[in-house]
């Protein structure tokens, strides 16, 4: 891995860890504001100045539950109760905390205990759930980083989880393998049944297996091995679709294998028609013990591109898959003359405009040969 790629991974990891802390801080601030507002309103309605004491206690308890373990939180509650009792003593005469103030303090204590017990049960300890989720997302995004391909090639990967979730049921795995004098790119796009957070844990587990198989087993055995792994998991929802491409970066020759996945699109701007839909097809993963399928072989010439995508990119409940696929093609043709880079991002943000399904788009483009190089070769 190059130093640039290493620095990029470090930067991504740092940003994700920083963003993972944000939700906990926002939750703490929101809890404090809510408690203060409730306390102020209750104080006005009950005309009880002592409610301010309950507000302070409640705020401290709620904020502490985000960082303390259960035993320490219980100790804090005992100290808070003692302090509350001392504060209510007025010149040696016991004061009385109103029902509203007492209710506020008790509710805050119960919420804090429940939250802390849940965090302890999950083994989070000093970590917030948002931090753990951020670390999981960190791993998924690092795995989906485009490979460092040789000059003359461009690979772009863009993903959008459903409803803006942190995790997606789609994932991309890739590996570069040296074969003879050229490099071979093995790239798989997998779509686990479900979407967003619901499918994220299964996608994460499957991505580890796929990453280990990719480039390690012969291309003709990859989907079968993935299918066997899914069968062994015995998940209640164990279906997944996949498209797998093996591309020789020296000659441009590629082979595509599919398991119940939308077909790849081969864009050939100098030919008519400019689009070739891959005929590769096969049985969806996780249904049958043995897979059947049709292999597609072709060559990616200079200036051509290959598009791999999940159904969330082209699925249109109003018009159907054909209309969504046509929009994707139109978007590519409209942006074909733009400068290299950023095409996948532009496409996934506009084709189609929906947020209730995971979307993944992969662009593999072979750069056109410069006119100067062609002229020199002819001479």
N, C-alpha and C positions, 0 to 999 in steps of 0.2 A: 504494500500500500504506500502511495506517495506521501510526502510530507504535507502537501496541500490537502489531500484527502483526510489525513490524520488530524490536521488542524481544524478542518471542517467538522469532523466528528466531535472533537472536543468542544468546539463552539456550540454545536447543536445540543450536546449533553448539558453544557452549562446553562443555556437558555431554557431548556426544559426543566432542569432542577429549580431554576429561579421561578419559572412560571408555576411550578407545582406548589410552591409555598404560598402563592398568591391567594388561592381560594380559602385557605385556613385563616389568613390574616383578614380577608374580607368578611369571612363568617364571624370572626371575633368582633370586628368593628360593628357589623350589623347587629349582633347580639347585644353589644353594649348600648348602642343607640336605641334599640327596641326597649330594653329594660329601663333606660333612663326616661324615654317618652312615656312608657306605661306608668312609671313611678310618679312622674310629674303630673300626669292626668289624674291618677288615683289620689294624689295628695290634694289636688284642688277639689275633687269630688268629696273626699272623706274629711277634708279640713283637718288633716292630721300631720303635723310637722315631723313626727317620728317616722313617717313613711320614708323619709330621706335615708334613714339608717338602713331600712330594708333594701332600698335601691342600691346603696353602696355594697351591701353584702351580696345581693343577687348578681351584680356586675362582676364582682371578684370571683364568685363561684362559677359563673358561666365561662369566663375567660380562663380560669384555672383548669377547667375540665378538658381544654384543648391540649394541655401539656402534661398533666399529672396522671399517674397510675392510680388505680382505685384506692389502694391503701393510703396513699398520701392525700388523696382527695378527701377521704373520710376524716383524716386527721385535720385537714383544713376546715371541714365543716364543723368539727367539734370546736376548733379555735374560734371560728366565726360565730357559732352559737354563744360561746363564752363572752366574746366581745360585744355581741348584741345585748346580752343580759346586763353587762356592765354599763353599756351606753344608756340603757333604759332606767338605770338607777339615778334618781334626781334628788340630790341632797339627802341621801340616805333613805329616801322613800322610793319603793319600786314603781316604775312607770308602767304603762300598758301599751303594747303594740297593737294597733288596730287590726281587725280581721283582714282587711285588704293588704296591709303590710305583711302580716304573717303568711297569708296565702301566696304572696309574691315570693317571699323567701323560700317557702316550701316547694313551690313549683320549680324555681331555679335549682334547688338542691336535687330534686328528683330527676330533672332533665340532665344535670351534670353527672349524676351517678349512672344513669342509663347510658349516656354517651361514653363514659369512661369504661364501664363494664364491656360495652360492645367493642371498643378499641382494644382492650386487654384480651378479649376472647379471640379477636382476629390476629393477635400477636403484633399489633402495630406499635405498642409501647410509646416511644418518643416520636414516632413518625405519624403524620396525619394520613388519612386515607387518600387525600389529594396528592401527597408526595409519592406514595406507593403507585398510584395510578400514573403519575407523571413518569416514574422510572420505567413502568411497563411500556408506556407509549414511547419512551426514549428508545427502548430496545427495538420496538416495531419499526420506528422511523429509520433507525440506523440500518436495519436489515434491508429496508426499501430504498436506500440510497442508490443512485445510478452507478453502474460499474465504471471503472476508469478504462475506457476503450481506446484503441489506437487512433492516431490521426486519420481523418477521413470518415469517422463514424460519430454519431450522436445518439445518445440514449437519454430519454427524459421519462420520469415516472411522477405521476401526480395522483394523489388520493384525497378523497373527501368523505369522511365518515357520515353516516346518516344523522340528521338533526344536530350537526355540530358536535357529536360525541367525541370523546378522547380516543376510543378504540373503534376498530372497524372489523367487519366480517370478511373484508377483502384484504389480501396481502400479496406482495410481490417478493419473490426470492430470485437471486441471480448469482452466477459464478462464472468466472473466466478460467478456462482450462487451456493450457498450451498443448497443441497437437502438431508435431512435426515443426514446420517453420512458421506456422500461423497460430492464432489464438481462436478458440471456439467459445462463444457466449451461450451459456445455458440459462434460460430465463423462463420462469413460470409465474402465471397469474392465477391465483386461487380465490374462489368465492365460496365461503362457507355459508350454509343455510342460515338465514336470519340476517340481522343487520345491527350495526352500532354496538352498544355495550353488551347486548344479549348474546351476540355472536363473537364478540371480541376474545373472551377467554379460550374458546375452542379454536379460533383462528391462531391465537398465540401458540397454543400447544402444537397445532398442525404445522405452523411455520418452522418450528424447531426441527421436526422430522423432515420436512421438505428441504430445508437448508442443508441437512446432512446427506440427503439422497442426491441432491442436484450435483451433477458432474461426477458423482462417485459411482453410480450404477450406469450401465449402458442406456442410451436414450430410449430404446424400445422397451426397457423394463421400468422406467421411472414412474409412469402413471400406475402401473400394476403394483409397484411397491408402495406407492402412496395409498392406493385402494386397500391394500392389506393392512396398513397401519390404521386407517379409519375403521376397518372392520374389527380390529382388536380393541379399540377404545370403547365400543359398545355404548356410545352416546345415545341419548333419547332422540336427538336430532343429529344424525351423523352423515348428512348429505353434503356434498361439495362439488362444484364444477371447477374445471381447470383447463388451461391452455398452456402448452409447453412448446417453446421454440428452441431449436439447436441451430445456431448460426455460425458459419465459418467466416471470420472477419477478414480472411485473406481473399477468398474467392467470392464471397457474398452468397454462397449456397446455403439454403436453410431447409429444415424439416419441421413441420408443425404437427403436433398431436393434440387432440382435443378430447375432453371428457365432459360432455353435456354443457359446453360453454359456447357463448356467441363466437362466430367465426372471425378470424383475423382478416384485416383489410390491407391489401397491397396497393399502394398508390404509385402509379406510373404516369407522371405528367406528360411524357413525350409520346405516349401511345393513345390509341383510341379503341375502345373506351379507356379512360385513365384508371379505372378501378378494377381490381381482381379480388373477388371474394374467395377466400381459401375454402376448398371443399373438405378439409379435414373435419372429421366428426367422430363421436364415440360415446360410450355409455357414461352416465354421470357417476362420480365416485361415491362409494358407500352403499350401493344398492345390490350389486351382484358380486359374487366371489371372483369372477373372471370378466375382464373388460374386452369389448370389441370396438374396433375403430378403423378409420380410414386415414392413412398417412398422406400428407401433402408435401411435395417437394418443389422448390422453385429457386430462382436466383434473384437477389436484390442487387439491381444494377446501380451505378452512380446516379445520384439525383432522385432515387426512389425511396419510399418509406414504408414501414410496416407498422400497423396500429393494432394493439391488443387492448381489450377493454372488458369491463364487466357489464352485466345487463343494466345496472343503474345508470350507465352513461347513455344508453339508447332506448331504454324502456319508456314508452309513452302510453299511459293507460287510456288516453283519449283517442290516439291515432294508431297505436300499435308499434311493433318493433321496426317495421320497414320504414315508417316515417321518421323514427328516431335515428336509424342508421343513415337515412338520406340527409338529415340535418348534420350529422357528423361529417359526412362526405362534403357537403356544401361548405361547412366551416373550414375544412382542410383546404379546399380549392380557393376559398376567399383569402386565406392567409398564406397561400403557397409562395407568394413572392416576397414575404417578409424576411427579415434577417434571421439567420439560424438561432435557435434557442427561444424558449418561452412558448412554443406552439402548443405543447401539451397542457400547460397551465391555462392558456387562453381558451382552449377547446373545452376542458372539463368545467370551466366556470360558466359556459354558455350553452352547452349541448348535453342534455336539456336543462332547463332551470328548475330543478326539484331538489328537495333536501331530505326526503323520507326514505332514501335508500343509499347504501354505500356506493361510491363511484371510484373507479380506478381506471386510469388510462396510461398506457405505455407507448411511447413513440421510439422506434428504432429507425434511424435515417442514415443512409449512405450518402455522404456529401458528393455533390457533382465535381467532376474533374475540372480544374481551372482551364480556361481556354488556352492560356499560355502553354500549359503542360501538353495539351492535345496537339497544338501547333508544333511544338518541339519534337513530339513523338513522330508526327507525320514526316517531318523533315529528315 
